[in-house]
Amino acid sequence: MEIKVSRLLQIMELLKPAVPKNPSLKVLSSIFMGDGQAIATDLDTSIIANVPEATEPILLPFVRIAEVLKYVNGNDIINIDLKGRTLFLKWRNGKASYPVEDIGEFPTIMPADLVVKAEGMIDGDKLINAFNLGLPYVSGDDKNPVLGGIWLMLGKTVEVVGGDGFRLSVQTLNGVSYPSEEQVIIQGESVGIINHVFNKTPRTPPANGQSVAQIVTAKRNLRLSLLGSSKLRLDFGTSASVVASLIQGTIPKYSQLVPSGEPILKSEIFAPQFEAAVKRVKKVAKDGTGMVHLEFADGQLNISAKHEDDEVGSTIDVINTQGEPSSIAFNQKYLLEYLKGKEGIITFTRYTEQGPVTFEYGKTPKVLIIPMFVETKKKEPEPEPAAETTQEEPAAEAETPADETSEVDSDDTADTTEEPVAE
């Protein structure tokens, strides 16, 4: 096989996210080239690049080839040849050879018995953007796999949902539809790889008479295919594809968690001021339970945190509030992650005393965050000591005069709990 060095480097950069750093199988540290394709896989997600130059099947040890090509002129033509289990490379003024794994051990990405369950075109710009916006709300906990991926609801309307049990991101893609009603869960790691390939592959080549501006602004459609019940394939034009294993499980009825009706509190807040105020109390909150208290009153919002003898607070003006006064608490981490990078006005809406609160900002997803609650428990009164008796006098029952009462301490102890949005 002969290929330009810069072209090979471009292909390897495209495939890089699917090459595992610590592979479960040694052969996975290589990329397969042959049959007009270059393939990298970590067994969960595979990237397939169309490479017409790849006529004969070979394995390229990814790290070693990438290292040597750093120091080769990109305009050089490199000759790649496999003899037995040894790979030979030759270019102008240089050559190299490497032992490689058995090419027969490279896994099959698309088994012949994998049936196409559904197939259709979808707006790639809107879909990938929704994936990226929903990804921060996906759980990193392996205990509940369903929460570890993006929920993709396909049909006449397309929704992209991410939730970690305490937060929920819901996006309806306006004007986007799919020819089949399907629900799938895409692994968070696969979403990251899909985004990488989307950014590295070109839009449709210009047709006759089309300007560069028309190409850049045109809708970028992707072909989305469901292969059986276990895999999803996205085709990025004619240049590359991603095949991702799906998470098996039932998507929770998240729509039931989205509050509606008349809110008991609705406030518009300038996001940078809100973020700065939460950051001021962050240290004290982290030292304790992570709780940040919000109190709406008199057109202002007071943000505070308390831990042992430390207490810090900050007050900001709100733009418009209906339903005050109101008090609520959140995990500081969730607030700061939501507010990060937002420069305008967010809408904060509370529908019930204990349900999730919705946060809305521009064209970003509607996000639900579950509040933290303080439960108050009374201390049990200590038992009264038994009456002392002597051998000289028999014990007598103690009587409490009708006009006297005993006082029992009633100091409260607070337990902070945070209920999950969806499991």
Secondary structure as UniProt FT lines:
FT   STRAND          2..4
FT   HELIX           5..15
FT   HELIX           16..18
FT   HELIX           26..29
FT   STRAND          30..34
FT   TURN            35..36
FT   STRAND          37..41
FT   STRAND          45..50
FT   TURN            52..53
FT   STRAND          58..61
FT   HELIX           62..69
FT   TURN            70..71
FT   TURN            74..75
FT   STRAND          77..83
FT   TURN            84..85
FT   STRAND          86..91
FT   TURN            92..93
FT   STRAND          94..99
FT   HELIX           103..105
FT   TURN            112..113
FT   STRAND          116..123
FT   HELIX           124..134
FT   HELIX           135..137
FT   TURN            142..143
FT   HELIX           145..148
FT   STRAND          149..154
FT   STRAND          159..163
FT   STRAND          167..172
FT   TURN            174..175
FT   STRAND          182..187
FT   HELIX           188..200
FT   TURN            208..209
FT   HELIX           212..217
FT   STRAND          221..227
FT   TURN            228..230
FT   STRAND          231..236
FT   TURN            237..239
FT   STRAND          240..246
FT   HELIX           254..257
FT   STRAND          265..270
FT   HELIX           271..287
FT   TURN            288..289
FT   STRAND          291..297
FT   TURN            298..299
FT   STRAND          300..307
FT   TURN            308..309
FT   STRAND          310..317
FT   STRAND          320..322
FT   STRAND          326..331
FT   HELIX           332..339
FT   TURN            340..341
FT   STRAND          345..350
FT   STRAND          357..360
FT   TURN            362..363
FT   STRAND          366..369
FT   STRAND          372..378
FT   TURN            402..403
FT   STRAND          412..417
//
